[in-house]
Amino acid sequence: MTFFLRLCASIFLLASLLSTPAWALTASVDRAIIYEGESFELSLESADNSFTSPDWEPLKHDFIILGTRQVKRFSSDGQQSATTTQWLVSLQARRIGRLTIPPLSLGSQQSAAIELQVRPQSAREEQAQERIAPVFIDAQLSHDRVYLQAQTILTLRIYHSVSLYNDSSLSPLEMEQARVEVLGQPRTYESTINGVRHGVIEVRYAIFPLESGTLEIPAQAFSATLVDRDQQNFLGFGNRPGKRVQVRSPKIPLTVLPKPDSYPKDEPWLPAASVSLSQQWSQGDEALPLGESLTRTLQLSVEGVSIAQLSNLRSQEVDGVRRYADQPQSSQTINDNGLTATRQESEALVPLQAGTYALPPVRLTWWNTKTAQVEVSELPGRTLSVSAPQGANNSATPRLPEPRQNKALLWPWQLASGVLLLGNVLLLILWLRARRAPSSTKTAASGPSTRTLLDELKRTCLANDPQQTRQALDAWARSKTETLAQMGSRHAPLADALDQLNSALYSETGQQWQGQELFEAVRSLPAQDKKEEHADSALPPLYPRSG
């Protein structure tokens, strides 16, 4: 029994490993510049739910592992839940200079390499001697070598060992050769340097260079008024006591690498740290009825770029399928790694006739700034089967309606319904006469007549309201024995008018839609049942016809 349970568990584990997708193993460090003898933290993150741990052996060549810990995070959007595993490793460099954290492996996953700069302790002591002043600025770049339009983060830390009034100011960072975005609000905290407690004001910028070559990040000026401790009883009248100081950050060179020759010439240039691409369909793999639409929603998330760098995600055109795109939704968030931009695109796919369509995949080419190589993120396509309604013609060419074979089977029900309706009308008339009501007699009905629905459709069409027109059109179609697709298949003007209405509903042209053409197409629809037409015309219209 024990052997059987172990065998089942092994088979289950093997199946789960074979079915588990190759999730990305993301690596990051809390800072890229450290000093000799100083510890720093390496973070590895994966969506893998297995109980294995990464192989730490490659780290031991250049680093000392001080400790490791594991954190699991659970998230849910109400429909799906996800688990993320994070490993935090405390490390210390074995030597000074430029070191590389090698790629680490977790099963079939592998992280990207990370470059670090380890400075000697003497350099820190020299800077400490310069930091005797009550206020000074420290400036650091996350990467001093980046690709064109790739992100580097500038961090300014303003240290002050004395209190400051709230009139402090920092000059804006402006660069003609780069686009600069401020990463959130300034942070304030405390730090101890050489046994002296300092207040810290931290400001971060995302810099995206627009030219290759060597750029210079200009100095920024910080101005503030020092609080005079000998005049703490100052009441705030007149000029504030204290010394006005101004300090400047150092100028920092930045090396910008050009767009690599290996990058495809016909693809938009997108340098990023990571890319996540996903899609959703409005329905599953079942056949789509002719006349209905299928919505494809694409979701793109890119780390290390702004929303201005995201391009269109639409796939290639498909013959026989019309596409109506919604307005894309874009946003960007700020985290420890800078900017992360997201873009969502939705489009409605409307097949023009029954058949099978091959919807193409969506591909996004981008440059991985961590591995310095071309990457292609791809979403699979889909085979779409479109079924025509029973009795409908698959061609858009108008045709005469075929004689209905089941007409003779419907007349007993029609006769019974007519007798029942007539009885209700007579009872209502007798009741009204008994009460001698002055108002005119109204017939009771189980629902609005076709004429009433047609007049409501006319009102919404003349108001040029696509949303209300669609509701009125569906209500009118439900009173008929045919579907809209069947009516359009035998009446070309109605098919064209329906396409224009769908275009107004699924795109930005809704404000320019004119409903007169649709209403004229409905009015000119050849009647399939003459008796039904005469019965409807017996009721007066709610709105008089124009023209």
Secondary structure per residue as TSV (DSSP state, phi and psi in degrees):
chain	resnum	aa	ss	phi	psi
A	1	M	-	360.0	-42.7
A	2	T	H	-65.0	-40.2
A	3	F	H	-63.1	-40.0
A	4	F	H	-63.8	-41.8
A	5	L	H	-64.9	-40.4
A	6	R	H	-65.5	-39.0
A	7	L	H	-63.5	-43.4
A	8	C	H	-63.2	-40.9
A	9	A	H	-65.0	-38.7
A	10	S	H	-66.1	-42.3
A	11	I	H	-63.8	-41.7
A	12	F	H	-63.5	-41.6
A	13	L	H	-66.0	-40.6
A	14	L	H	-65.5	-40.4
A	15	A	H	-65.5	-39.0
A	16	S	H	-67.6	-36.1
A	17	L	H	-68.6	-38.4
A	18	L	H	-70.7	-29.3
A	19	S	H	-91.4	-7.4
A	20	T	S	-78.3	128.1
A	21	P	-	-70.0	161.5
A	22	A	-	-81.4	83.9
A	23	W	-	-67.2	150.6
A	24	A	-	-76.2	140.5
A	25	L	-	-103.8	108.1
A	26	T	E	-97.0	130.8
A	27	A	E	-118.7	142.6
A	28	S	E	-155.3	159.0
A	29	V	E	-123.8	156.6
A	30	D	S	-73.7	-21.3
A	31	R	-	-160.3	151.3
A	32	A	S	-96.8	-11.6
A	33	I	E	-121.8	119.9
A	34	I	E	-130.6	167.9
A	35	Y	E	-111.8	157.9
A	36	E	T	-56.0	132.4
A	37	G	T	80.5	1.7
A	38	E	-	-96.5	140.9
A	39	S	E	-92.8	154.0
A	40	F	E	-144.1	173.1
A	41	E	E	-120.0	130.3
A	42	L	E	-103.7	134.0
A	43	S	E	-118.2	129.7
A	44	L	E	-119.0	132.7
A	45	E	E	-133.5	136.7
A	46	S	E	-149.6	151.4
A	47	A	-	-92.4	9.0
A	48	D	-	-72.6	131.5
A	49	N	-	-98.3	9.9
A	50	S	S	-73.9	169.0
A	51	F	S	-97.0	10.1
A	52	T	-	-81.7	163.6
A	53	S	-	-120.7	154.8
A	54	P	-	-62.9	160.0
A	55	D	-	-85.3	111.2
A	56	W	-	-87.4	-2.0
A	57	E	G	-59.2	-40.1
A	58	P	G	-61.8	-19.4
A	59	L	G	-74.1	-25.0
A	60	K	G	-71.8	-10.9
A	61	H	G	-71.4	-44.0
A	62	D	T	-113.9	-4.6
A	63	F	E	-137.4	154.7
A	64	I	E	-103.1	125.5
A	65	I	E	-85.0	113.0
A	66	L	E	-88.2	-25.4
A	67	G	E	173.6	157.2
A	68	T	E	-136.4	150.4
A	69	R	E	-149.2	155.1
A	70	Q	E	-122.1	137.6
A	71	V	E	-130.7	132.2
A	72	K	E	-111.0	134.6
A	73	R	E	-120.6	137.2
A	74	F	E	-116.1	136.5
A	75	S	E	-139.9	153.8
A	76	S	E	-151.4	141.6
A	77	D	-	-105.9	15.2
A	78	G	S	96.0	-23.7
A	79	Q	S	-116.1	-40.2
A	80	Q	-	-128.6	148.1
A	81	S	E	-117.0	151.5
A	82	A	E	-138.0	148.6
A	83	T	E	-122.7	130.1
A	84	T	E	-119.4	132.6
A	85	T	E	-108.4	132.2
A	86	Q	E	-126.5	132.0
A	87	W	E	-111.1	127.6
A	88	L	E	-111.3	121.7
A	89	V	E	-121.2	123.8
A	90	S	E	-88.2	125.5
A	91	L	E	-127.2	159.3
A	92	Q	E	-139.7	132.2
A	93	A	E	-72.2	143.0
A	94	R	S	-84.8	-18.5
A	95	R	S	-152.5	168.9
A	96	I	S	-92.7	168.4
A	97	G	E	109.8	-165.1
A	98	R	E	-88.2	118.2
A	99	L	E	-116.2	159.3
A	100	T	E	-126.7	125.6
A	101	I	E	-78.0	114.5
A	102	P	-	-69.4	164.2
A	103	P	-	-61.1	135.8
A	104	L	-	-109.3	147.8
A	105	S	E	-112.0	141.7
A	106	L	E	-137.8	95.2
A	107	G	T	64.7	-124.6
A	108	S	T	-87.6	-2.7
A	109	Q	E	-87.5	155.6
A	110	Q	E	-149.6	134.7
A	111	S	-	-85.8	166.1
A	112	A	-	-86.3	155.5
A	113	A	-	-73.6	151.2
A	114	I	E	-129.6	131.4
A	115	E	E	-93.1	139.9
A	116	L	E	-127.7	153.8
A	117	Q	E	-118.3	117.6
A	118	V	E	-105.2	115.0
A	119	R	E	-96.1	151.0
A	120	P	-	-69.1	157.1
A	121	Q	H	-65.0	-28.8
A	122	S	H	-62.5	-35.4
A	123	A	H	-64.7	-34.5
A	124	R	H	-70.9	-37.3
A	125	E	H	-67.8	-35.7
A	126	E	H	-64.8	-40.9
A	127	Q	H	-66.6	-33.3
A	128	A	H	-65.9	-33.6
A	129	Q	H	-66.6	-34.1
A	130	E	H	-75.6	-14.3
A	131	R	T	-96.9	32.7
A	132	I	T	-77.6	-25.0
A	133	A	S	-61.6	149.5
A	134	P	S	-65.7	-22.7
A	135	V	E	-135.9	129.5
A	136	F	E	-151.3	165.5
A	137	I	E	-122.5	137.9
A	138	D	E	-118.1	131.5
A	139	A	E	-124.6	135.6
A	140	Q	E	-140.1	145.7
A	141	L	E	-106.7	139.3
A	142	S	S	-68.4	-33.7
A	143	H	-	-143.5	125.2
A	144	D	S	-92.7	-0.8
A	145	R	E	-133.7	114.8
A	146	V	E	-134.2	162.9
A	147	Y	E	-83.4	163.1
A	148	L	T	-56.0	129.3
A	149	Q	T	67.6	8.5
A	150	A	-	-85.2	160.3
A	151	Q	-	-89.5	134.8
A	152	T	E	-129.2	146.2
A	153	I	E	-108.7	124.3
A	154	L	E	-98.2	125.1
A	155	T	E	-115.0	119.7
A	156	L	E	-105.5	127.0
A	157	R	E	-120.5	120.0
A	158	I	E	-100.9	114.2
A	159	Y	E	-99.9	138.2
A	160	H	E	-143.1	127.9
A	161	S	S	-92.7	-3.6
A	162	V	S	-122.5	162.4
A	163	S	-	-72.6	148.1
A	164	L	B	-121.6	146.8
A	165	Y	-	-72.7	166.1
A	166	N	T	-83.7	22.9
A	167	D	T	-100.1	15.6
A	168	S	-	-69.5	152.5
A	169	S	E	-148.4	152.3
A	170	L	E	-127.7	129.3
A	171	S	-	-65.4	146.2
A	172	P	-	-69.7	150.8
A	173	L	-	-90.8	115.6
A	174	E	-	-127.6	130.2
A	175	M	-	-138.9	126.9
A	176	E	T	-72.6	-29.8
A	177	Q	T	-93.1	10.5
A	178	A	E	-153.4	155.4
A	179	R	E	-98.2	130.8
A	180	V	E	-119.3	133.2
A	181	E	E	-130.7	132.9
A	182	V	E	-76.9	131.9
A	183	L	-	-93.7	84.2
A	184	G	S	76.4	-169.9
A	185	Q	S	-84.1	155.1
A	186	P	-	-60.9	144.0
A	187	R	E	-102.8	146.0
A	188	T	E	-126.7	135.6
A	189	Y	E	-159.0	-174.8
A	190	E	E	-120.6	150.7
A	191	S	E	-146.6	147.3
A	192	T	E	-105.0	123.5
A	193	I	E	-124.3	121.1
A	194	N	T	53.2	38.6
A	195	G	T	79.4	2.0
A	196	V	E	-109.0	130.1
A	197	R	E	-79.7	129.9
A	198	H	E	-121.4	142.4
A	199	G	E	-82.6	144.5
A	200	V	E	-125.5	131.9
A	201	I	E	-113.9	116.5
A	202	E	E	-111.1	128.2
A	203	V	E	-127.1	134.0
A	204	R	E	-121.6	145.4
A	205	Y	E	-130.9	141.2
A	206	A	E	-98.1	123.5
A	207	I	E	-114.7	127.3
A	208	F	E	-119.5	99.9
A	209	P	E	-67.2	140.4
A	210	L	S	-104.0	-6.4
A	211	E	S	-133.4	144.0
A	212	S	-	-84.4	161.2
A	213	G	E	116.7	-154.4
A	214	T	E	-105.6	118.2
A	215	L	E	-106.8	157.9
A	216	E	E	-119.7	121.3
A	217	I	E	-79.3	118.1
A	218	P	-	-69.8	161.8
A	219	A	-	-73.5	150.3
A	220	Q	-	-117.2	142.3
A	221	A	E	-102.3	131.7
A	222	F	E	-113.7	126.9
A	223	S	E	-121.2	140.5
A	224	A	E	-160.3	164.9
A	225	T	E	-110.9	124.2
A	226	L	B	-76.5	138.8
A	227	V	-	-75.9	126.5
A	228	D	-	-83.5	112.1
A	229	R	G	-67.4	-20.7
A	230	D	G	-79.0	-7.0
A	231	Q	G	-129.8	54.1
A	232	Q	T	-70.2	-18.7
A	233	N	T	-89.2	12.5
A	234	F	-	-60.4	130.6
A	235	L	-	-93.7	-3.6
A	236	G	S	96.6	9.7
A	237	F	-	-93.9	138.4
A	238	G	S	75.1	-157.8
A	239	N	S	-73.1	143.4
A	240	R	-	-72.1	138.3
A	241	P	-	-74.0	158.3
A	242	G	S	119.7	166.9
A	243	K	-	-95.8	134.7
A	244	R	E	-88.7	124.7
A	245	V	E	-122.6	156.3
A	246	Q	E	-144.2	128.7
A	247	V	E	-126.8	155.5
A	248	R	E	-123.7	145.0
A	249	S	-	-79.7	156.8
A	250	P	-	-72.6	154.4
A	251	K	-	-78.2	136.9
A	252	I	E	-122.2	125.9
A	253	P	E	-77.7	146.3
A	254	L	E	-132.3	123.5
A	255	T	E	-92.0	123.4
A	256	V	E	-112.0	118.3
A	257	L	E	-84.9	142.8
A	258	P	-	-74.5	172.4
A	259	K	-	-62.7	125.7
A	260	P	-	-63.3	149.1
A	261	D	T	-68.2	-23.9
A	262	S	T	-75.2	-10.2
A	263	Y	S	-77.2	136.9
A	264	P	-	-57.6	134.9
A	265	K	T	-69.1	-32.2
A	266	D	T	-91.9	7.9
A	267	E	S	-107.1	142.8
A	268	P	-	-62.2	139.5
A	269	W	-	-76.4	121.3
A	270	L	-	-138.2	91.4
A	271	P	E	-85.4	123.7
A	272	A	E	-147.6	158.8
A	273	A	S	-81.8	-34.9
A	274	S	E	-159.7	156.7
A	275	V	E	-136.5	134.3
A	276	S	E	-124.7	125.4
A	277	L	E	-130.3	128.7
A	278	S	E	-143.8	165.9
A	279	Q	E	-146.2	157.8
A	280	Q	E	-138.2	142.6
A	281	W	E	-110.1	148.6
A	282	S	S	-71.4	-17.5
A	283	Q	S	-152.9	169.5
A	284	G	-	-78.5	-151.5
A	285	D	S	-85.7	2.9
A	286	E	S	-69.0	161.0
A	287	A	-	-64.6	143.9
A	288	L	E	-96.7	124.7
A	289	P	E	-65.1	142.2
A	290	L	T	-62.1	134.9
A	291	G	T	102.2	-15.0
A	292	E	-	-101.0	166.8
A	293	S	-	-116.9	155.4
A	294	L	E	-117.3	126.9
A	295	T	E	-100.7	129.2
A	296	R	E	-113.3	122.6
A	297	T	E	-114.3	123.7
A	298	L	E	-107.7	136.5
A	299	Q	E	-124.9	122.9
A	300	L	E	-122.1	132.5
A	301	S	E	-131.4	123.8
A	302	V	E	-128.0	127.8
A	303	E	E	-94.8	131.0
A	304	G	T	97.4	14.2
A	305	V	-	-137.8	166.5
A	306	S	-	-101.8	170.3
A	307	I	G	-65.9	-22.4
A	308	A	G	-68.5	-18.0
A	309	Q	G	-92.9	-5.1
A	310	L	-	-84.4	135.6
A	311	S	-	-105.4	177.9
A	312	N	-	-69.0	143.2
A	313	L	-	-106.5	5.0
A	314	R	-	-63.5	142.2
A	315	S	-	-83.7	-177.8
A	316	Q	-	-70.9	157.7
A	317	E	-	-69.6	150.8
A	318	V	-	-122.3	126.7
A	319	D	T	-63.1	133.1
A	320	G	T	88.1	1.6
A	321	V	E	-126.6	122.4
A	322	R	E	-91.4	145.5
A	323	R	E	-122.7	135.3
A	324	Y	E	-129.1	107.1
A	325	A	E	-92.1	140.6
A	326	D	-	-81.8	168.6
A	327	Q	-	-68.3	124.9
A	328	P	-	-62.1	147.1
A	329	Q	E	-111.7	120.8
A	330	S	E	-124.5	148.7
A	331	S	E	-158.0	164.8
A	332	Q	E	-142.1	145.6
A	333	T	E	-122.1	161.8
A	334	I	E	-115.4	131.4
A	335	N	E	-140.5	-169.4
A	336	D	T	-64.4	-24.1
A	337	N	T	-94.7	11.2
A	338	G	E	102.7	-133.9
A	339	L	E	-95.8	143.9
A	340	T	E	-130.0	118.9
A	341	A	E	-102.6	141.7
A	342	T	E	-127.1	149.9
A	343	R	E	-144.8	133.6
A	344	Q	E	-123.3	128.3
A	345	E	E	-126.1	136.1
A	346	S	E	-129.2	140.1
A	347	E	E	-143.3	142.3
A	348	A	E	-94.6	128.9
A	349	L	E	-104.1	120.3
A	350	V	E	-118.5	104.0
A	351	P	E	-67.1	143.2
A	352	L	S	-88.9	-20.6
A	353	Q	S	-154.6	166.2
A	354	A	S	-69.1	152.8
A	355	G	E	149.1	-166.3
A	356	T	E	-117.0	130.8
A	357	Y	E	-123.9	138.8
A	358	A	E	-99.2	102.4
A	359	L	E	-78.0	125.2
A	360	P	-	-74.4	160.4
A	361	P	-	-73.0	167.8
A	362	V	E	-113.0	124.7
A	363	R	E	-119.9	141.9
A	364	L	E	-130.9	118.6
A	365	T	E	-95.2	134.4
A	366	W	E	-149.9	163.7
A	367	W	E	-105.3	119.8
A	368	N	E	-79.5	109.4
A	369	T	T	-72.7	-16.3
A	370	K	T	-82.4	-41.1
A	371	T	T	-101.3	-6.4
A	372	A	T	56.4	52.8
A	373	Q	E	-152.8	162.6
A	374	V	E	-77.8	135.3
A	375	E	E	-123.4	150.8
A	376	V	E	-130.0	115.9
A	377	S	E	-97.0	131.7
A	378	E	E	-134.2	139.3
A	379	L	E	-108.5	135.4
A	380	P	-	-68.3	153.0
A	381	G	-	-81.0	-162.6
A	382	R	E	-159.4	144.7
A	383	T	E	-94.4	121.7
A	384	L	E	-108.4	123.2
A	385	S	E	-102.5	126.9
A	386	V	E	-115.1	122.6
A	387	S	E	-105.9	136.4
A	388	A	-	-83.7	145.5
A	389	P	-	-60.4	152.1
A	390	Q	T	-61.2	125.4
A	391	G	T	89.1	-3.3
A	392	A	-	-89.6	149.7
A	393	N	-	-83.6	136.7
A	394	N	S	-79.7	-5.1
A	395	S	S	-100.3	152.8
A	396	A	S	-81.9	-4.2
A	397	T	S	-72.7	131.8
A	398	P	-	-61.8	146.5
A	399	R	-	-143.0	158.8
A	400	L	-	-75.5	145.5
A	401	P	-	-67.8	140.5
A	402	E	-	-77.9	148.8
A	403	P	-	-65.4	139.3
A	404	R	-	-84.1	124.7
A	405	Q	T	-81.5	-22.1
A	406	N	T	-97.8	17.4
A	407	K	H	-65.4	-38.6
A	408	A	H	-67.2	-22.2
A	409	L	H	-79.9	-14.4
A	410	L	H	-93.0	-18.0
A	411	W	H	-66.6	-32.8
A	412	P	H	-61.6	-38.4
A	413	W	H	-69.5	-38.2
A	414	Q	H	-63.6	-40.3
A	415	L	H	-65.4	-43.1
A	416	A	H	-64.6	-39.7
A	417	S	H	-65.6	-38.7
A	418	G	H	-65.3	-42.0
A	419	V	H	-63.0	-43.2
A	420	L	H	-63.5	-41.8
A	421	L	H	-65.4	-42.0
A	422	L	H	-63.6	-39.8
A	423	G	H	-62.9	-41.1
A	424	N	H	-63.8	-38.5
A	425	V	H	-65.3	-44.4
A	426	L	H	-63.4	-41.0
A	427	L	H	-62.7	-39.5
A	428	L	H	-66.3	-40.1
A	429	I	H	-64.2	-45.0
A	430	L	H	-62.2	-38.5
A	431	W	H	-67.5	-39.5
A	432	L	H	-67.5	-39.7
A	433	R	H	-66.8	-35.1
A	434	A	H	-64.2	-35.2
A	435	R	H	-87.1	-7.1
A	436	R	T	50.8	49.4
A	437	A	-	-71.7	138.7
A	438	P	S	-75.9	-19.4
A	439	S	S	-77.0	160.7
A	440	S	-	-73.7	154.7
A	441	T	-	-73.5	139.0
A	442	K	-	-122.2	136.0
A	443	T	-	-80.8	137.6
A	444	A	-	-87.5	140.0
A	445	A	-	-140.3	156.2
A	446	S	S	-77.6	-10.7
A	447	G	S	-175.9	171.8
A	448	P	-	-67.0	146.6
A	449	S	-	-76.6	168.6
A	450	T	H	-61.6	-37.1
A	451	R	H	-64.1	-41.8
A	452	T	H	-63.2	-43.3
A	453	L	H	-64.7	-36.2
A	454	L	H	-67.1	-39.1
A	455	D	H	-68.5	-34.4
A	456	E	H	-66.6	-38.1
A	457	L	H	-63.6	-38.3
A	458	K	H	-64.1	-41.2
A	459	R	H	-62.8	-44.4
A	460	T	H	-70.4	-34.5
A	461	C	H	-65.5	-45.3
A	462	L	H	-69.1	-22.6
A	463	A	T	-81.3	-5.8
A	464	N	T	57.4	40.6
A	465	D	-	-107.9	103.2
A	466	P	H	-65.9	-36.8
A	467	Q	H	-66.1	-51.0
A	468	Q	H	-65.7	-34.5
A	469	T	H	-65.0	-39.1
A	470	R	H	-63.4	-41.2
A	471	Q	H	-65.1	-43.7
A	472	A	H	-66.1	-36.3
A	473	L	H	-66.5	-41.7
A	474	D	H	-64.3	-40.9
A	475	A	H	-64.6	-40.3
A	476	W	H	-66.9	-39.4
A	477	A	H	-67.1	-32.2
A	478	R	H	-66.7	-20.9
A	479	S	T	-83.0	-5.9
A	480	K	S	-99.1	166.7
A	481	T	S	-90.7	-2.9
A	482	E	S	-116.1	158.9
A	483	T	-	-86.6	166.9
A	484	L	H	-61.6	-36.9
A	485	A	H	-63.6	-39.6
A	486	Q	H	-68.1	-40.3
A	487	M	H	-63.3	-42.6
A	488	G	H	-67.1	-30.2
A	489	S	H	-69.6	-24.4
A	490	R	H	-107.5	4.4
A	491	H	-	-144.4	99.2
A	492	A	H	-60.3	-40.3
A	493	P	H	-59.8	-36.1
A	494	L	H	-68.6	-38.3
A	495	A	H	-61.7	-43.4
A	496	D	H	-65.8	-40.6
A	497	A	H	-66.0	-36.5
A	498	L	H	-65.7	-38.0
A	499	D	H	-62.1	-41.4
A	500	Q	H	-65.6	-38.1
A	501	L	H	-65.7	-43.6
A	502	N	H	-62.7	-37.6
A	503	S	H	-63.3	-38.5
A	504	A	H	-69.3	-32.2
A	505	L	H	-77.1	-33.2
A	506	Y	S	-108.0	15.0
A	507	S	S	-145.4	-171.6
A	508	E	G	-87.9	6.4
A	509	T	G	-91.4	12.3
A	510	G	G	-62.4	-32.3
A	511	Q	G	-70.9	-22.1
A	512	Q	G	-99.9	2.6
A	513	W	-	-70.9	138.1
A	514	Q	-	-116.9	127.1
A	515	G	-	-92.2	-2.2
A	516	Q	H	-61.7	-39.7
A	517	E	H	-65.0	-39.3
A	518	L	H	-65.0	-44.3
A	519	F	H	-65.2	-39.0
A	520	E	H	-65.5	-35.9
A	521	A	H	-66.0	-38.0
A	522	V	H	-67.2	-42.1
A	523	R	H	-64.0	-35.5
A	524	S	T	-88.2	5.2
A	525	L	S	-64.0	125.0
A	526	P	-	-60.6	131.4
A	527	A	-	-71.5	137.7
A	528	Q	S	-92.0	-24.0
A	529	D	-	-135.9	106.1
A	530	K	H	-63.2	-35.3
A	531	K	H	-63.7	-38.0
A	532	E	H	-64.7	-37.6
A	533	E	H	-66.7	-43.8
A	534	H	H	-66.0	-36.3
A	535	A	H	-66.1	-38.0
A	536	D	H	-69.2	-37.6
A	537	S	H	-71.3	-8.5
A	538	A	T	-74.5	-19.4
A	539	L	S	-92.3	139.2
A	540	P	-	-71.2	145.3
A	541	P	-	-72.9	150.8
A	542	L	S	-70.9	-34.2
A	543	Y	S	-127.8	130.2
A	544	P	-	-65.6	148.1
A	545	R	-	-69.0	145.4
A	546	S	-	-102.5	134.2
A	547	G	-	82.5	360.0
